[in-house]
Amino acid sequence: MIKQIFAAGAAALFTITSAYAGQPLNQWLGNYVKNTDGLHSLSITNSGGNLKISVKGECMPNPCDWGEATATAYSTSASADPASDTDSIIATYNQGFATKTVVLDSRAGNTLRAHVYTRFTDNSGRKDYVSHVSMKKAPLIARPLPGGPIIATPVKPFKEDCVSLNPNTISVEQKSGRWKVVDGSHWLLDAGSNKSEMDRAKQIIQHYGFTQHCFIGRPDPSLSYWLKNGAAPSGGLSGEDCVNINPNGLSIQNSGSHFTIVSNGNHYAFTAPSQAEAQEVIDVIKYYAFTKSCFVGRPGPSMRYLRK
């Protein structure tokens, strides 16, 4: 959403004067990390005129995801177009106990200022307040593509736990009365007495060319996912059993004994023993932009994998 003037209520609430001239909106887009304490990170996107900001706050032991909110860009005058003259961007987040309004301004080079206005709505007696944070563009890592130019990719916001495999040498074998997919001396999957599930799993691994099997939380992982040379698999395979997931529509619910990751507010997609581990599941899905959660055998699948 792009507007040219402040609404009267916003003008009364925010009295911020930028020290910098407005800049084209597309120069504001990108991923930012904290330069000073107050916020962990934020991402500004604009797809088809749909301006949005995703924010992560500073929580312990891991950052807390505020989610994604529709934002409004403001120009320097009523006659200016924010597409070419953005002075500030505003988005509001409802956290249940409080609303937080984020005002971004004073973008210069790879930095910008974020002003976070917190208004408590839980009748706790806490006073409303504002915090001011300096943000900087997230560092990029350059990596070459086979036969192509060097491109830059964002640093992963999580530490991966993966084992390597060779999709060309895996096999289906029966060990101690149980059917498994094995790679050399170690096994990757176990379907008990169901050989057909392991045959299907082998077909999937070789179709997508999986070279890594990754986990969040072991020995009982909250998420198991597969990569091909460090990238998310994409495409499809006839007969797949998959459900859609929205990487930008994931949220965490406290279910008492565990935490549930919900897709689009109604589909229970994953569970984790802690909020931190649940947040890591979301971070992985967002980073790789997974949109499909697929299974071999249900209920109690012997293999689960994610793809685009």
TIGU-93149 format. One record per atom (N, C-alpha, C): z, x, y. Coordinates in steps of 0.2 Angstrom, whole numbers, plus 5000, padded with zeros to 4 digits. Layout:
N
ZXY...
***
This chain:
308
500050044994500050005000500050045006499550035011499550075017499650035023500050045027500150005034500150055040499950025045499850065051500450065056500850015055501450015060502049995056502650015059503349995056503449925056503649895051503949825052504549835057504749775060505249775065505949795062506049775055506649785052506749865050506149895048506149965046506250005052505949985058506050025064506750025066507149965065507849965067508250015063508050015056508450055051508350125052507750145052507550215052507350245059507750285062507550315068507450395067506950405064506750475062506150495066506150555069505650585073505350645070504750635068504450695064504250755069504350815067504250875071503450895070503150855066502450875064501950825065501350835067500850785068500650755061500350695061500250665055499650705051499650695044499150735040498850685036498250695033497950655028498350635022498350575020498750555015498650595009498050615007497950645001498250715001498450745006498850805007499550795005499850735005500550725003500550714996500050704992500050684985500250754981500650734975500850794971501550794968501750844965502450844962502850894966503450874968503950914972504550924968504850974970505550994967506051004973506651004971507151014977507151084980507151094986507251154990508051164992508351104993509051094994509351044990509951044988510250994984510250924987510150874982510150804985509650764980509150784978508650754974508450814969508250794963507950844958507250854959506850794959506150804960505850734962505250734964504850674965504150684965503750634963503050634963502650584967502150594971501850554975501150544972500950484971500250464968499950414972499250414972498950354975498250344971498350294967497750274963497450204965496850214968496450154971496850124976497150154981497550134986498250104984498450114978499150094976499550154976499850164982500350224983501050214980501250264976501850254972502250324973502950314972503350374972503750374966503850424961504250424956504850474958505450464957506050504959506450514953506750574953507250594949507850624953508450584952509050614955509450664952509850694955510350744952510850714949510850724942511450694938511650754933512150744930512450794925512450764918512250794913511950864913511250864914510950804914510150804915510050764921509450774924509250724930509150654927509250604932509250534930508550514934508250474930507550444932507650384936507450384942507550314946506950274945506450294942505850264940505350264946504850224946504250224950504250164955504150174961504150124966503550124970503350064972502750054977502950084984502550124987502750154993502250134999502450145005502050125011502050185015501450205017501250255022501250235029501550265034501550255041501150305045500750285049500350325054500750345060500450385065500850405071500750345076500250305075500250245081499850185078499850135081499550075079498850075078498550125081497750135081497550185076498050225073497850275068497850245061497450275057497350255050497850305046498350285042498750325038498250365033497750345031497250385026497150455029497050455036496950515039497450545043498050505044498550525049499250495047499450515041500150495038500650535041501150495044501750535047502350525043502450475039502950465034502750415029503150415023503050375018503750345016503850285014504450255012504350215006504950215002504950174995505650164994505850104991506450084989506550074982507150094980507350084972507950044972507949994967508549954966508849984959509450004960509850034954510349994952510349924954510949884952511549884956511849944956512449954960512349964967511649984968511550004975510750004976510550004982509850014984509750074987509250114985509150184989508450184992508350194998507750195002507550265003507050295001506850365002506250365007506450405013505950415018505750485018505050495017504750565017504450575024504550635027504250645033504250725034503950745040503950815041503650865036503050835033502750875028502450935032502550995029502251055032502051105027501451125026501251175020501451135013501851175010502051145003502751115003503051095009503651065010503651005013504150965012504250905016505050885016505250835020505950815020505950745017506550735013506650675010507350645013507350585016507950555018508150495014508750505011508950455006509450405009509350345010509750295013510050255007510750265006511050225000511450165003511350105000511650045002511950014996512650014995513049994990513049914989512849884984512849814983513349794977513749834975514249814969514949794972515049784978515649764981516249814979516049874978516549924977516949954982516749934988517049964994516850024997516350054993516050124995515650115001515650165006515250155012514550175011514050145014513350165014513250235018512850275015512750335018512050365018511850415021511150445021511250525019510750545015510750615013510050645015510050705017509350735019509250795014508650795012508450845006507750875008507750945007507150975008506750985001506150965001505750974995505151014995504951044990504451094990503951074984503351094985502851074979503051114973502951084967503151104961502651164959502951224956502551274954502051254949501451284949500951274944500851334940500651324933500551384929499751374927499451434928498651434927498551454920498151414916497951434910497251424909496851464905496151454904495951404899495451374900495151324895494551364891494551354885493951384881493251374884492951424886492251414889492251384896492851374899492851344906493251384911493351354917493751394922494551384920494851424924495651424924495851364928496251324925496551264928497351274929497651234933498351244934498651174932499151184928499551134925500251134927500651074928501351084930501751114925502351144927502851164923503151114919503251124912503551064908504351054911504550994912505250984914505650974908505551004902505951004896505751064892506251084887506151134883505951104876505351134873505151104867505451144861505551104856505751124849505151104844504751154843504151144838504051194833503751174827503551214822502851214821502551274820501851274819501551264812500951234812500651224805499851234806499551244800498851254800498551194796498251144800497951084797497451094792497151154791496651164786496951184780497551204780497851224773498451184771498551124774499051084771498851044765499351024761499150994755499750934753499550894749500050844746500250864740500950874739501150894733501850854731501950854724502550824722503050874720503650874724504150924723504850884722505150904716505750864714505650794714505150774711504950694711504850664717504750694722504550664729503850694732503450644734502850664737502950694744502650744746502750784752502050804755502050814761501450854764501750924766501450974763501751044764501251084767501551134770501051194773501351254771501051284766501351344763501951334760502451374762503151364758503651314761503451274767503851224769503551154769503951104769503651044769503751004776503250964777503150934784503450864784503250824779503350754778503550734771503950684770504150664764504150584763503750564758503750484757504050464751504450504748504750484741504250474736504250414733503750394728503050374730502950374737502350344739501850394741501450414736500950464737500350444742500250384742499650354746499850374754500450364756500650374762500550454764500750494760500650564761499850584761499450554757498750564758498450544765498750484767498550464774498750504779499450534778499650574783499250644784499050664778498650724778497950714781497750654780497050634783497150634791497750604793497850604801497950674804498350714800498450784803497850824804497350814799496750854799496250824803496250754804495750724809495950744816496550744818496750764825496850844826496850874820496950944821497650974823498150934821498850954823498951024822499251064826499451124825500251134827500551084829501251094831501551024829502151024826502550974825503250984829503350934834503950944839504450894838505050904840505650864839506050864846506350804847506950804852507550784848507950824847508650814843508450824836508850874833508850884825509550894823509650874817509150864811508950784811509250744815508950674815508650664822508050674823507750674829507650604832507750604839507550534842506850524843506450584843505750584844505450634840504950624836504550674833503750664835503450714838502750704840502350774838501750764838501250814836500750834841500650894842500150924847499550964844499050964847498451014845498451064850498651124848498551184853498951174859499551134859499951124865499751064869499251024867498950964870499050904866499050844870499150784867498550764863498550734857497950714853497650654857497050644856496750584859496150554854495950494856495450464852495750414847495450414841495750364837495450374830495750334825495550344818495550274815495050264811494950194808495550174804495850114805496450094801497050114803497150144809497750164812498250104813498850114813499350064814499750094820499550064826499850094833500050034837500550044841500750004847500650034853500549994859500450024865501050044868501150094872501750114876501450134883501850114888501650134895502150194897501850254898502250304900502650304907502350254911502650244918503050184918503150154912503550084912504150094907504350154906504950164901505550164905506050134902506750134905507250144899507850154901508450164896508950114897509150084891509650034891510250064886510850054889511450074885511550014880511450034874511549984868512249984865512750024868513350034865513450094861513250094855513250154850512650204851512150184855511550224856511250204863510750234865510350224870509650204868509350144871508750124869508250134874507650164872507050174877506650114877506550074882506150014882505550024886504949994883504350004886504149934890504049934896503849874900504349824900504949844899505549804900505649754894505249754888505349704883505249734876504949794876504749824869505249884868505649874862506049924861505749984857505550044860505150094858505550144854506050174856506450224853507150224855507550254851508250264852508550334852509050344855509350414856510150404856510450454854511150454853511550464860511150494865511450504872510950484877511150474883510750464889510250524890510550584890510150644891509550644886509750634880509150644875508650584876508850524878508450474879507950494885508250524890507850544896507350594894507550644889507050694887506450664883506650604880506050574876505550544882505850514887505450484892505050544896505350604897505050664900504450684896504550684889503950714885503350664885503550594885503050544885502650544891502950554897502650554903502250624904502550674902502150744903501450744899501450714893500850714889500450654890500750604894500350544895500150504889500650504884500550464878500550394879500050354876499950284877499950244871500050284865500050254858500550284854500950234851501450254846501250234839501050284835500750264828501150284822501050244817501450254811501050254804501350284799501150284793501650254789501550194786502050154783502550124787502650054787503150024790503449964786504049944787504649984790504850044787505150084791505350154788504850204787504450214793503850254792503950324790503550354785503550424783503250464788502850444793502550484798502550444804502750474810502650444816502250494821501850474825501450514829501250474836501150514841500950484848500350514850499950474853499250504855499050464862498550484865498250454871497850394869
***
